[in-house]
Amino acid sequence: MTSEVFTGNFTQQEPIPEAAIEAAVAVMRSGRLHRYNTLPGEKGEVALLEEEFAAVTRAKYALAVASGGYALGCALRALEVQPGEPVLTNAFTLAPVPGAIASVGARPVFVGVTEGLVIDLDDLQVKISESGAKVLMLSHMRGHIADMDALMYICNGAGVAVIEDCAHTMGAAWDGVPSGRHGIIGCYSTQTYKHINSGEGGLLVTDEDEIAARAIMLSGSYMLYPKHTAGPAPEVFEKIKYDTPNVSGRMDHLRAAILRVQLQNLTSQVDNWNARYRMVEEGLADVPGLTRIVRPQQERFVGSSIQFLLLDWPDEKIEAVVAGCGKRGVDLKWFGAAEPVAFTSRYDSWRYADPQPLPDSDRVLRAIVDMRLPLTFSLEDCATLARIIRDEVAAVAECA
Ligand SMILES: *Cc1c(COP(=O)(O)O)cnc(C)c1O
């Protein structure tokens, strides 16, 4: 076995583009950082970002907020989800998703995951009828998009509103429709590890007048909603402005300024991610015991991370692969670990939710191995990563 070692940093993103730094400096020089602090006739960076994001996603309305998790909670509040109400969501997701449901006092109801790492549509139908839930918070976890035509057919038929968590699918699409545009609300994150980077930040899109108005009021617009050029007409706010609480979570001009430049580059960045993804994916072909994830034809994905399965492997062997790769500089995350580690946790570690056994999903979750692909990795780096993983998987598979 070779002893090739990888020395790249899995959490190192690219620098902020120079044009974005200049835009940020201009905001700081102005002293006007708050989104409503604008000169007469000036829209400001935040409203401009919202206009541009609405155009990119072909949405009627967009709202920039403080984080992706805030966007998810705001979406639930805008749909007037009540305390105690069941809300469906993926068993395979990250903690801010059930966390958003808990933040409004609602009850997460977990839906299983398939070997393709998307929500299990058969289980979705079962859980809709068992729980009577009227909202699905759908997480396109790690960028895997379910058959959205089939999913929307099920949800529309059952009167279930869909909120899309697009933290890993900004820039992605299903059958030509931008991710976040099948459901009633789409939510995105602009946190450092996502597809455009403002440290923290989020966006929410919808075509619905009243939902957009409620989301804007919720985000902390006071009575300054006419400044939202990517929002509905002032009449719409008249209907909801006295009944919608202010739950402040605005974005500021500084973050918006650096995001606007990055948004313009998003399409080419997606190509850069996918070239890296394909390099690793090819390098992992025909490894006995390792299952690659088949990507559907209709899915335009963003390969900012890659997953593979070690299906039905005993825990010790999966741990040995993760440890062996780790020693050689390859940072793999295992979703099957009993204790939550860093960003990785299992649905049964969110103990504020009722215990909900999902044996079929447990088999898949136990098998998921995950690796980030920051754009600071070159294509050669990606080939190296695949070679090391191949070696380590083969070495562990061979020993009895
Ligand atoms: C990052 C993330 C979020 C939340 O985004 P923040 O901006 O960190 O609040 C939601 N869902 C998933 C799947 C995420 O990875």
The ligand as an ORCA input file, in Angstrom:
! r2SCAN-3c Opt
* xyz 0 1
  C     -25.996     25.240      7.264
  C     -27.298     24.580      7.200
  C     -28.475     25.217      7.606
  C     -28.533     26.516      8.356
  O     -27.737     27.498      7.940
  P     -27.032     28.573      8.971
  O     -26.823     29.704      8.053
  O     -25.805     27.909      9.476
  O     -28.036     28.864     10.032
  C     -29.668     24.564      7.382
  N     -29.716     23.361      6.822
  C     -28.613     22.687      6.457
  C     -28.763     21.345      5.839
  C     -27.370     23.282      6.644
  O     -26.269     22.610      6.287
*
